[in-house]
Amino acid sequence: MKGRTIILDHLGDIEAAALMVDGKLEDLLVDTPDAARVGTIYRAIADRPVKGQGGMFLKTPDGMAFLRQVKGLSPGQPLLVQVTGFAEDGKAIPVTSKLLFKSRYAIVTPDAPGLNISRSVRDEPERDRLLEIAHEAMDGAGYGLILRSCCAGADSDAIVEDIEAMLSLAQTVLTDESKDMETLSEGDGPHVLAWRDWVETAQVVTEAGGFEEHGVLDALDALAEDFVPLAGGASMYVEPTRALVAVDINTGADVSLAAGIKANMACARALPRALRLRGLGGQIVLDLAPMPKKDRRPFETALRAAFKSDEVETTLVGWTPLGHYELQRKRARAPLSEVLA
């Protein structure tokens, strides 16, 4: 099936959303009923500092959280924090004290004043239109605002409505004067996230059974395997362990002199999707197919280009003495294997 299709459905009782592009599963969002959603805002209570790491454990309604780089924070002190990712089993929830109120068109930034337009909006008349909308909607509010790239060409009333909704939420959360530990705002679920972040034109399917009808369930069966086929007959295995994610690249039946670089380039193009759909993050180590050192730079260029369009923050760390390549990826989602267990 050609084109983009967004399917809003459920996996059992769990809310989920899938993005199909030309009949291929491109992205998947699955709710985590037993874990805090990314974007949830707490009034937390400072518990105890972690010496040597510059952080502090906090008490929240959903368990212990960990806040990095704290200064002037004392045990027992209340503070507002927002969930930034998913915690591994037995570890604290990662949070930040820099709150963001994010929707489809607008992001309200209380800690970063100023009105900003996404740099991908390059048409000057359009930027002027959006800046005018921003000034009128914020109307002297002391918070910052970012208008996202999808605002380009969007209806003015829809943008204003989005800004006002986020501004109202920010004011409600930030002016709450209670001192008790509390969940002040739940993070968005998969259906809202799909509306918020998958902004390109697409057919939207909301009827029950959409996952089965559009091949999402078959794609999930394939994701249960570590094996990922690559172009040219090559393949890779994406295997999460307790410590890291190991990726092993194989050339397959190709025995030509260029077999290694071809397999590794295919891995570079396919890796962001493989990690995104499986919800994998943390330390990632690539055991690449053999290739000359002179081919390392083209491989890194291809890898950097592939991750540039991926929304999950990923750092390309570099080469190890053994010739492996390392990445560090934010744990922005729960591993699919745990969600569907």
Summary of the structure (lengths in Angstrom):
residues: 341
radius of gyration: 22.0
end to end distance: 29.6
largest distance: 68.6
contacts: 1009
relative contact order: 0.14
helix: 29%
strand: 31%
